Amino acid sequence: MTEMEGAGIGPDDEQEADDAVQAAGRAALEGIVVVLWQTQDYVNIAGTIRAMKNFGLSRIRLIQPELWDPYRIEGIAHGTQDVVARAEIHDSLQSALGDCSYVVGMTARARRAKRAVARPRGIAPELLARGAAAVAGESGPVALLFGREDHGLSNEALDLCHRTCIIPTSHHASLNLAQAVLVMAYEMWMAAEGESLEFRAPRRDAPPADIAMLERLFGDAERALWAVDFFKSRQTESVMRTFRELVRRADPDQREAGFLRAMAIEVVKYVRRVGGLPPEGEPRDFRTGLGETPPDEN
């Protein structure tokens, strides 16, 4: 008699438990969105959608695709009409990612900028846990962001990401778009099968801050740093990129992000109230993010 049987748990109960874990993992995939930036070829889009269909992903957003014809794509990727029908077309990164609570940018190589880097197998359980939270309505969706076929993601696009993910390869590191999507989809599907669902996203009193809210925070923080003449000889872009990475590693919820915004806004108000002069010149664009005007600071 096994230990499980001695405790009154038989093989059928174990199978039911395993099935429940797998069902929960697969349901979590509904909270994950594949986002393609400026794709250039029907075949790459169709290959991506086929890979998604193979491994249970059904939500895709395309940003400024050079070509988009659902009929032609369905002709290349047979049996994927349901995924194609749900595809969303967006005109900017901010539009496609604005409601997402967690964004992972796929890149073929490490960058000079210090970023939180993961590999597909290591991050898959976390993505599933966050996807499950999105399905439950506790947060926004999780986005997997893939760049152009020829140049990948720009640093500006990676600035919107909480993490970057690199697929390990030999010295020949060139994967096409559909192959990269396939690797990520496979690892999440395997994690959904119950092999590695140990990760549990922390419980929160408030939903996670989405991209739109974080962009407002970064804009307010940059204004505050300009108000106290923090940048001086420092490069503004480099400083703000470091600050972005710090905040993303902290993964603040909406209440925490709002608290940080309030601090930054009060810094600017205080400098103006005591008659401090703003630094020479104006910041680039204050990183106001999604085209919103900065909050009234008077």
Buried (B, 14 or more C-beta within 10 A) or exposed (E): EEEEEEEEBEEEEEEEEEEEBBEBBBBBBBBBBBBBBBBBBBBBBBBBBBBBBBBBBBBBBBBBBEBBEEEBBBEBBEEBBEBBEEBEEBEEBBBBBBBBBBBBBBBBEEBEBEBBBBEBBEBBBBBBBBBBBBBEEBBBBBBBBBBBBEEBBEEEBBBBBBBBBBBEEEEEEEBBBBBBBBBBBBBBBBBBBBBBBEBEBEEBEBBBBBBBBBBBBBBBBBBBBBBBEEBEEEEBBEBBBEBBBEBBEEBBBBEBBBEBBEEBBBBBBEBBEEEEEBBEEEBEEBBBBBEEEBEEBE
